[in-house]
């Protein structure tokens, strides 16, 4: 399902996120896992953040000081199959409906591994800080954040493996000054961690506060993240894609979006 209903669009902007279940088939996800494995194999021997085959391997340290792969930025440069996923018509259709434009700019194509015992966690934050909101490098051209993040579940996400947590409605406050942590009016006890089945996709905007804890399970909790911006929003150069990868969503998406937003 790559066409959003009026209720889904309304929920996205009201809650700050949306889950689309079963967008990719299990067979398709198996191919994505193979790409993740090939990239991880390339990372063997890397002990510091490094660029390799057009991708940036961001290396951190676990609790014992051992190197770990925190994420692979523009991972599709190192494995073309993952870059093709970023241009999949289903993802483009969803992002375009929420951005209000058939033409969209892909800024993010990242592999996240969250391997068992690696201790990787992400504190509370808004992606608007990463997009450089408030400065010369970002312009909210559509007045609604001009950015949509998509998180494809390569493995199931559940309470024990460090799932993505977010605070519903936190996006309605717009961009906040705190770069890490929650502002005083938001409470961690209000956070939820939507369960994601393999092949499901979570979408959220740049103002939604989100975080994730370490993976305490015995299996990976991998996700493929693709992020899309409205044309004219971004002026920052990103590893692998520069100012962004120029993509066109399927026909009729733009007009469909405008019909939906008139209902809000």
C-alpha positions as CSV (number, residue, x, y, z in Angstrom):
1,X,0.0,0.0,0.0
2,X,1.7,3.2,-1.2
3,X,-1.3,5.6,-1.3
4,X,-2.1,7.2,2.0
5,X,-5.7,7.8,3.1
6,X,-6.9,11.2,4.4
7,X,-6.9,9.6,7.9
8,X,-3.3,8.5,7.5
9,X,-2.1,11.9,6.4
10,X,-4.0,13.6,9.3
11,X,-2.5,11.1,11.7
12,X,1.1,11.7,10.4
13,X,0.8,15.5,11.0
14,X,-1.1,15.1,14.3
15,X,1.1,12.4,15.9
16,X,4.3,13.1,14.1
17,X,4.7,9.6,12.7
18,X,3.0,6.9,10.8
19,X,3.5,3.1,10.4
20,X,2.8,1.4,7.0
21,X,2.7,-2.3,7.6
22,X,4.0,-4.8,5.0
23,X,5.2,-2.3,2.4
24,X,8.0,-4.6,1.4
25,X,7.7,-8.4,1.0
26,X,9.8,-10.8,3.1
27,X,11.6,-11.8,-0.1
28,X,12.5,-8.2,-0.8
29,X,13.8,-7.8,2.7
30,X,16.0,-10.9,2.4
31,X,17.7,-9.3,-0.6
32,X,18.2,-6.1,1.6
33,X,19.7,-8.3,4.3
34,X,22.1,-9.7,1.8
35,X,23.2,-6.1,1.0
36,X,23.7,-5.4,4.7
37,X,25.9,-8.5,5.0
38,X,28.0,-7.5,2.0
39,X,28.5,-4.0,3.5
40,X,29.4,-5.4,6.9
41,X,31.9,-7.7,5.3
42,X,33.5,-4.6,3.7
43,X,33.7,-3.0,7.1
44,X,36.0,-5.7,8.5
45,X,39.3,-4.2,9.7
46,X,37.9,-0.6,9.9
47,X,38.6,0.8,13.3
48,X,37.9,4.5,12.7
49,X,35.3,6.4,10.7
50,X,36.3,6.1,7.1
51,X,35.0,6.6,3.5
52,X,35.0,3.4,1.5
53,X,33.5,2.8,-2.0
54,X,31.6,6.0,-1.8
55,X,30.0,5.3,1.6
56,X,30.9,6.7,5.0
57,X,31.4,4.0,7.7
58,X,30.8,5.8,11.0
59,X,32.7,3.9,13.7
60,X,32.0,4.2,17.5
61,X,33.1,2.2,20.5
62,X,31.3,-0.4,22.6
63,X,31.4,-0.6,26.4
64,X,34.7,-2.4,26.2
65,X,36.3,0.1,23.8
66,X,36.0,-2.1,20.8
67,X,35.1,-0.6,17.4
68,X,31.6,-0.9,16.2
69,X,29.7,0.3,13.1
70,X,27.3,2.9,14.3
71,X,25.9,3.5,10.8
72,X,26.9,3.4,7.1
73,X,26.1,6.8,5.4
74,X,24.9,6.6,1.8
75,X,25.3,2.9,2.0
76,X,23.9,2.4,-1.5
77,X,27.2,3.6,-2.9
78,X,28.8,0.5,-1.4
79,X,25.9,-1.8,-2.4
80,X,23.8,-0.7,-5.4
81,X,20.8,-2.8,-4.3
82,X,20.3,-0.6,-1.2
83,X,20.4,2.6,-3.3
84,X,17.7,1.1,-5.5
85,X,15.5,0.7,-2.5
86,X,15.9,4.4,-1.8
87,X,14.3,5.1,-5.2
88,X,11.6,2.5,-4.9
89,X,8.3,3.9,-6.1
90,X,6.5,2.9,-2.9
91,X,8.8,5.0,-0.6
92,X,8.8,7.9,-3.1
93,X,5.0,7.9,-3.3
94,X,4.6,8.0,0.5
95,X,7.2,10.7,0.9
96,X,5.8,12.8,-1.9
97,X,2.3,12.7,-0.5
98,X,3.6,14.1,2.8
99,X,5.9,16.6,1.2
100,X,3.4,17.8,-1.3
101,X,5.7,17.5,-4.4
102,X,6.3,14.7,-6.9
103,X,9.9,15.9,-7.2
104,X,11.8,15.1,-4.0
105,X,15.4,15.2,-3.0
106,X,16.9,12.2,-1.2
107,X,19.4,13.2,1.5
108,X,19.7,10.0,3.5
109,X,20.4,6.3,2.6
110,X,21.8,4.7,5.8
111,X,22.3,1.2,7.1
112,X,21.9,0.8,10.8
113,X,22.9,-2.5,12.3
114,X,22.2,-2.4,16.1
115,X,24.1,-5.6,16.7
116,X,23.7,-7.6,19.9
117,X,25.9,-6.3,22.7
118,X,27.3,-3.4,20.7
119,X,25.8,-0.9,23.2
120,X,24.7,1.5,20.6
121,X,22.0,3.9,21.7
122,X,20.7,7.3,20.4
123,X,19.5,10.0,22.9
124,X,16.4,12.0,22.4
125,X,16.6,14.4,19.5
126,X,14.9,16.0,16.5
127,X,16.2,15.4,13.0
128,X,15.7,19.1,12.3
129,X,19.0,19.7,14.1
130,X,20.8,17.3,11.7
131,X,19.2,19.0,8.7
132,X,20.6,22.3,10.1
133,X,17.3,24.0,10.7
134,X,17.5,27.6,11.6
135,X,20.6,28.4,9.5
136,X,21.5,29.1,6.0
137,X,21.7,25.4,5.1
138,X,18.0,24.7,5.6
139,X,14.8,26.4,4.4
140,X,11.4,25.0,5.4
141,X,9.9,25.6,2.0
142,X,6.6,23.8,2.6
143,X,6.0,25.1,6.1
144,X,5.7,21.6,7.6
145,X,9.3,20.7,8.1
146,X,10.1,19.9,4.4
147,X,11.5,16.5,5.4
148,X,10.3,12.9,5.8
149,X,12.3,10.1,7.3
150,X,11.5,6.5,6.4
151,X,12.6,3.6,8.5
152,X,12.4,0.2,6.9
153,X,12.4,-2.8,9.3
154,X,15.0,-5.3,8.1
155,X,14.5,-7.2,11.3
156,X,11.5,-7.1,13.6
157,X,11.5,-4.4,16.2
158,X,10.4,-5.2,19.7
159,X,11.0,-4.1,23.3
160,X,14.2,-6.0,23.9
161,X,16.2,-5.0,20.8
162,X,16.4,-1.3,21.2
163,X,13.5,-0.2,19.0
164,X,12.8,3.3,17.9
165,X,11.0,5.3,20.6
166,X,9.1,8.5,20.0
167,X,6.8,10.9,21.7
168,X,3.4,11.3,19.9
169,X,2.5,14.9,19.2
170,X,6.0,16.2,20.0
171,X,6.3,17.4,16.5
172,X,3.6,20.0,16.9
173,X,5.9,22.3,18.8
174,X,8.1,22.6,15.8
175,X,11.9,23.0,16.0
176,X,13.2,23.2,19.5
177,X,16.5,24.6,20.8
178,X,17.7,21.6,22.7
179,X,20.1,19.5,20.6
180,X,20.0,16.5,22.9
181,X,17.4,15.4,25.5
182,X,13.8,16.5,26.0
183,X,12.5,20.0,26.6
184,X,10.8,20.6,29.9
185,X,7.2,20.2,28.5
186,X,7.8,16.7,27.1
187,X,7.9,13.6,29.3
188,X,9.7,10.4,28.6
189,X,6.9,8.4,30.2
190,X,4.7,9.4,27.2
191,X,7.1,7.7,24.8
192,X,5.9,4.7,22.7
193,X,7.9,2.1,20.8
194,X,5.7,0.9,17.9
195,X,6.4,-2.8,17.0
196,X,7.6,-3.1,13.5
197,X,7.3,-6.3,11.5
198,X,9.8,-7.2,8.8
199,X,9.1,-5.1,5.7
200,X,7.1,-2.5,7.6
201,X,8.0,1.2,7.3
202,X,7.8,4.0,9.9
203,X,7.7,7.6,8.7
204,X,8.2,10.7,10.7
205,X,9.0,14.3,10.3
206,X,12.0,16.4,11.4
207,X,10.3,17.7,14.5
208,X,9.3,14.4,16.1
209,X,11.4,13.6,19.2
210,X,12.8,10.1,19.0
211,X,15.5,7.9,20.6
212,X,16.5,4.3,20.9
213,X,18.2,2.2,23.6
214,X,20.8,-0.5,23.1
215,X,20.0,-3.9,21.7
216,X,19.7,-6.3,24.6
217,X,18.6,-9.3,22.5
218,X,20.7,-12.0,20.8
219,X,19.9,-10.9,17.2
220,X,20.5,-7.7,15.2
221,X,17.9,-5.0,14.9
222,X,18.7,-3.6,11.5
223,X,16.9,-0.8,9.7
224,X,17.4,0.9,6.3
225,X,16.8,4.6,6.6
226,X,15.9,6.8,3.6
227,X,15.2,10.5,4.1
228,X,13.6,12.9,1.6
229,X,13.4,16.6,1.4
230,X,11.3,19.1,-0.5
231,X,13.1,20.7,-3.4
232,X,14.9,23.9,-2.3
233,X,15.0,23.0,1.3
234,X,18.5,21.8,1.6
235,X,21.8,23.6,1.0
236,X,24.1,21.2,2.9
237,X,26.4,18.8,1.2
238,X,25.9,15.2,2.4
239,X,28.3,12.3,2.1
240,X,27.7,10.4,-1.1
241,X,24.9,12.6,-2.6
242,X,26.0,16.2,-2.2
243,X,23.0,18.4,-2.2
244,X,20.7,15.4,-2.7
245,X,19.6,12.8,-5.2
246,X,16.9,14.2,-7.4
247,X,14.0,11.8,-7.7
248,X,10.5,11.8,-9.2
249,X,7.6,10.0,-7.5
250,X,4.8,8.2,-9.5
251,X,2.3,10.4,-11.4
252,X,-0.8,11.8,-9.7
253,X,0.9,11.8,-6.2
254,X,1.1,15.6,-6.1
255,X,-2.5,16.3,-6.9
256,X,-3.5,13.5,-4.5
257,X,-1.6,15.1,-1.7
258,X,-3.3,18.5,-2.2
259,X,-6.7,16.8,-2.2
260,X,-5.8,15.2,1.1
261,X,-4.5,18.3,2.8
262,X,-7.6,20.3,2.1
263,X,-9.3,18.0,4.5
264,X,-7.1,19.0,7.4
